[in-house]
C-alpha cells in the first residue's frame, strides 16, 4: 500500500488478506491481535459487517460488553433482518444485565426464523437456540462455535454432542465427528 496507495485492487487484496489472517487468529485464540486487524479493516471499510461480528464476539469473550454491544449494534444496522445477529445481540444485552431489550431481540429473531418457540432470557437457552437454528440452515461452522460454548460449561449433553458431530461430518471433519458421536453415546448412558 505504501508503494501505490491509490491502487484500489491492491487495497482490496490487502484487506481480504487481512480478514483471512484475522479470522485465523480468532479461531486460534489470538483475540487481541485479531481485534487489531479487524479494526484496521474497518478504517478502510466502515460498512463491512464481518469485522463488526468478529469484534463483537472478541469483546464478548474479553468481557468488554460495551464494545461488544457497539459492534453488534453496527452489524444489526447493516443487516437488520438477520435473525442470528439479533440472537447474538440478545446475548450481549443479557451479559449487560438488560433482559427486557434482550427478550425483544429474541422475539424479533424468532419471528424472522418463523419459529414458534423462542427461548426465555437464559443465555444458555439462547446459545442452544442459536446453535440449533444455524445447524438447520446448514451453517455448520457457526453452529459448532456456539454449541462448543455450551459444551464448555456442561460436557455431558448428548444432544449437543450429536449436533456438533453431524456438523463436523457435514464439513468433512470426520475425526472430530467420531469423537463427538462417542461423547454423545457416553453422555446418554
C-alpha positions in Angstrom: 0.0 0.0 0.0 2.9 2.4 0.6 4.1 1.8 -2.9 0.8 2.6 -4.6 -1.8 3.8 -2.0 -4.3 4.9 -4.7 -4.5 1.4 -6.3 -8.0 0.0 -5.4 -7.1 -3.5 -6.4 -4.0 -3.5 -4.1 -6.2 -2.2 -1.3 -8.8 -4.9 -1.9 -6.2 -7.6 -1.9 -4.6 -6.2 1.3 -8.0 -6.0 3.1 -9.0 -9.5 2.0 -5.7 -11.0 3.2 -6.1 -9.1 6.5 -9.5 -10.5 7.0 -8.3 -14.1 6.4 -5.4 -13.5 8.8 -7.7 -12.0 11.5 -10.2 -14.9 11.2 -7.4 -17.5 11.6 -6.1 -15.7 14.6 -9.6 -15.6 16.1 -10.1 -19.3 15.8 -6.5 -19.9 17.1 -7.3 -17.8 20.2 -5.3 -14.7 19.3 -8.2 -12.4 20.1 -6.3 -9.2 20.8 -4.2 -9.4 17.6 -7.3 -10.4 15.6 -9.2 -7.4 17.0 -6.4 -5.0 15.9 -6.6 -6.3 12.4 -10.4 -6.2 12.3 -10.2 -2.5 13.5 -7.7 -1.8 10.7 -10.1 -3.2 8.1 -12.9 -1.1 9.5 -10.8 2.0 9.0 -11.0 1.3 5.3 -14.4 -0.3 5.1 -16.8 1.1 7.7 -19.8 -0.7 6.2 -18.2 -4.2 6.3 -20.3 -6.4 8.5 -17.8 -9.2 9.1 -15.3 -7.2 11.2 -18.1 -6.0 13.4 -19.3 -9.5 14.0 -15.9 -10.8 14.9 -15.2 -7.8 17.1 -18.4 -8.2 18.9 -17.5 -11.8 19.6 -14.0 -11.0 20.6 -15.1 -8.2 23.0 -17.7 -10.5 24.5 -15.0 -13.2 25.2 -12.8 -10.5 26.7 -15.6 -9.3 29.0 -15.9 -5.9 27.3 -19.6 -5.9 26.9 -20.0 -2.2 26.0 -17.7 -2.6 23.0 -19.4 -5.9 22.1 -22.7 -4.1 22.1 -21.3 -1.3 20.0 -20.2 -3.7 17.3 -23.4 -5.8 17.5 -25.5 -2.6 17.0 -23.4 -1.7 14.0 -23.8 -5.2 12.5 -27.6 -5.1 13.1 -27.8 -1.7 11.4 -26.0 -3.2 8.4 -28.2 -6.3 8.2 -31.4 -5.6 10.2 -33.3 -8.7 9.1 -30.7 -11.3 10.1 -32.2 -13.3 13.0 -28.8 -14.7 14.0 -27.4 -11.2 14.6 -30.5 -10.5 16.7 -29.8 -13.5 18.8 -26.1 -12.6 19.2 -27.2 -9.1 20.2 -29.6 -10.6 22.8 -26.6 -12.4 24.3 -24.7 -9.2 24.6 -27.7 -7.5 26.2 -28.2 -10.3 28.7 -24.5 -10.0 29.6 -25.0 -6.3 30.2 -27.9 -7.0 32.5 -30.6 -5.8 30.1 -33.2 -8.7 30.0 -36.1 -6.6 28.6 -34.3 -5.4 25.4 -32.7 -8.9 25.1 -36.2 -10.6 25.1 -37.3 -8.2 22.4 -34.4 -9.2 20.3 -35.1 -12.8 20.9 -38.8 -12.4 19.9 -37.7 -10.5 16.8 -35.2 -13.2 15.8 -37.8 -15.9 16.4 -40.3 -14.1 14.2 -37.7 -13.8 11.4 -36.8 -17.5 11.8 -40.5 -18.4 11.8 -40.0 -20.4 14.9 -42.9 -20.7 17.4 -40.9 -21.4 20.5 -38.4 -18.7 21.4 -36.0 -19.2 24.3 -36.5 -17.2 27.5 -33.9 -14.9 28.9 -31.3 -17.6 29.9 -28.1 -17.1 27.9 -27.6 -20.9 27.7 -31.1 -21.3 26.1 -30.2 -18.5 23.6 -26.9 -20.2 22.7 -28.7 -23.6 22.2 -31.4 -21.9 20.1 -28.7 -20.2 18.0 -26.7 -23.4 17.5 -29.7 -25.5 16.5 -31.0 -22.9 14.1 -27.6 -22.3 12.5 -27.4 -26.1 12.1 -30.9 -26.1 10.4 -29.6 -23.5 8.0 -26.5 -25.6 7.2 -24.2 -23.0 8.7 -22.2 -25.8 10.4 -19.1 -23.9 11.5 -21.1 -21.3 13.3 -23.3 -23.9 14.8 -20.2 -25.7 16.2 -18.9 -22.4 17.5 -22.0 -21.8 19.7 -22.6 -25.4 20.7 -19.0 -25.6 21.8 -19.5 -22.6 24.1 -22.3 -24.7 25.8 -20.3 -27.8 26.0 -17.5 -26.0 27.8 -19.9 -25.5 30.7 -21.6 -28.9 30.6 -19.9 -31.6 28.7 -22.5 -34.2 29.4 -25.0 -33.1 26.8 -25.7 -35.9 24.2 -27.9 -33.7 22.0 -25.2 -31.0 21.6 -22.5 -33.6 21.0 -24.8 -35.1 18.3 -25.3 -31.7 16.7 -21.5 -31.0 16.7 -20.9 -34.5 15.4 -23.3 -34.0 12.5 -21.9 -30.6 11.8 -18.3 -31.9 11.7 -19.4 -34.8 9.5 -21.0 -32.3 7.0 -17.8 -30.3 7.0 -15.7 -33.4 6.3 -14.0 -33.3 9.7 -14.6 -37.0 10.3 -12.2 -37.5 13.3 -13.9 -34.7 15.2 -17.3 -36.1 14.2 -16.4 -39.6 15.5 -15.2 -38.1 18.8 -18.4 -36.2 19.4 -20.5 -39.2 18.4 -18.7 -41.2 21.0 -19.2 -38.5 23.6 -22.9 -38.3 22.8 -23.2 -42.0 23.3 -21.3 -41.9 26.6 -23.3 -39.0 27.9 -26.6 -40.8 27.0 -25.8 -43.8 29.2 
